[in-house]
Amino acid sequence: MLAKITSAWVRREVNPNNFEAILGHINKVNYVNPNIKEGKGDLFSWPEYFSLAHCVSQDFHMGQSIVTLFKKCFGELLMQNKNLGEVAELILPERDIYCMITKTW
């Protein structure tokens, strides 16, 4: 599964000089700022100390996109019933998941 992500926030300290070594399976990394990384790769194989973020519709319905995988893995996000402009959060011991609601149904 290859998926383009909107951004991934680093929850724990990561040496920026070692970022490519940690995420060697990602073929492209853009440095947006020191705390936000954008890349292309298998999102769910990233080290667990990376939080995941993605833009979604309010009903989480976007066909065969990465949202389908978010729903399958983290169904609790939909149950939060968030509105346009809000963020559905799932705080787990190993990683945080953030879904920004950017479209209404």
Sequence and secondary structure as in RCSB ss.txt:
>XXXX:A:sequence
MLAKITSAWVRREVNPNNFEAILGHINKVNYVNPNIKEGKGDLFSWPEYFSLAHCVSQDFHMGQSIVTLFKKCFG
ELLMQNKNLGEVAELILPERDIYCMITKTW
>XXXX:A:secstr
  EE SBEEB S   GGGHHHHTTT SEEEEEETTEEEEEE GGGS TTB EEEEEETT   TTSHHHHHHHH T
HHHHT   TT EEEEE SS EEEEEEEE  
